Amino acid sequence: MIELLVGTRKGLFVLDGEPGSRFAITTRAFVGEPVDYATRDPRSGRLFAAVTSPFWGPRIWYTDGDPAGEWEPARGVALPKGGREALKRIWVIVPGEAPGLLYAGGDPGVLFESRDDGATWALNKALWEHPTRPRWRRDSGGLSVHSIAPWPGDPQRLALAISAAGVWLTEDGGLTWSHGNAGIVADYLPEETRAHAIDLCVHHLERARLQPERLFLQFHGGVYRSDDAGRSWTGIAAGLPHDFGFPVVLDPADPDSAYVIPVTTEDRVTDGRVVVFETRDAGASWIPRDEGLPQDDAYLSILRQSFAATGEGSSLELYFGATSGEIFGSSDAGASWFRVAWRLPAIASVRPG
């Protein structure tokens, strides 16, 4: 039985089912409120939801019990008092590489850290007060820390992606930060400004667990691979119908693997048919995987946290949701697909529990 945690514009949906069949909705929580992200910490089993209340603003909630029961609000998810900026959303929550350590990223370009399993949080001040911050720019989705990639076994090393402020790296647990933008070409910027640009619109970033110096990145016009822990990047979008997209997913058993879902640059939707593209040679070539996916009049938008995996190798399962309220899954590493759920509210995130 697989559990899926689905964040939507109208609450959290918990789905259970067997691969190949329609999943059942077992729980709804935060009914009517936007749930931008939901996940379960595999170490503790604790369930988290990032909820943007129209009355209370963005908060992180957690529960150790039934998701249909009582949730507790985490403490410390706030910006310093007296500033001009307001906390707008929490977009992602990720377990760290030390006991009790978690990270949360959000808008406006903020990173929070918890060292007590997510009950209390503190702002990473080094990133918040970074001297380049005045040069960061909002894009159409805001200014967000939306991708957090820990280094397996080393809590001191971390990579972040910020839209639109590029890739950021730390090797001292977040005390200092450096850029990792070399090789990324922002063709939407004037050519004379690209070499030293900070306001790079990274869409998603993932690290290969078996080869942690390798990362894959979906950009606002480009797909990239890094082989030096994010310091420099090589374009690997050749062979894709579009180089624009939002999510990227990896097979934990294969550092040469990546999955992307290209969409059109003009309106950010699939171009009439839904195709997941897979590489198993680090981006040298791409294989279309569309068996079971809609191939006629299908104009779907898949957001950056709406594509996820569980398992690995031949037992890798993939799941993605669209803003149209549909979820699709694969139980054979993308070779074939089935419809998991439909007629849900617009989907912001999908995560196996």
Number of C-alpha atoms within 10 A of each C-alpha: 8 13 17 24 23 30 32 28 20 19 22 31 26 23 21 19 16 13 19 15 12 18 21 16 14 13 15 17 19 19 13 14 17 23 31 26 28 31 25 22 18 10 10 11 13 16 21 25 29 26 27 22 15 9 6 8 13 23 21 27 19 22 19 15 12 10 19 15 11 12 19 12 17 16 15 16 21 16 18 13 8 7 7 7 11 14 17 18 27 30 26 23 27 19 23 25 17 13 13 16 17 21 23 26 25 24 23 23 26 23 28 24 24 22 16 12 20 25 17 16 23 17 20 17 16 13 21 17 10 12 9 11 14 8 12 19 19 18 14 7 9 17 23 28 30 26 26 25 22 23 21 17 12 14 17 16 18 23 26 25 27 31 29 25 26 22 30 21 21 18 16 13 14 19 12 15 19 14 17 22 21 15 15 25 20 20 11 11 12 9 10 8 10 16 13 9 18 20 22 25 23 29 28 28 27 24 26 23 20 14 17 19 16 20 26 30 31 29 25 22 20 23 28 21 27 21 16 13 20 26 18 17 23 18 20 21 21 14 14 20 14 18 23 24 27 24 24 25 26 27 25 20 16 17 21 21 18 25 26 25 29 28 25 17 14 7 10 17 21 21 19 14 16 25 22 19 21 25 18 17 13 21 23 13 15 21 15 19 19 17 16 16 18 17 14 10 11 14 20 21 25 28 22 24 27 24 27 22 21 19 15 16 13 12 13 18 22 26 24 27 32 24 19 16 17 19 25 21 27 23 21 16 22 21 15 15 24 18 21 24 18 15 9 18 21 20 31 26 29 29 24 22 20
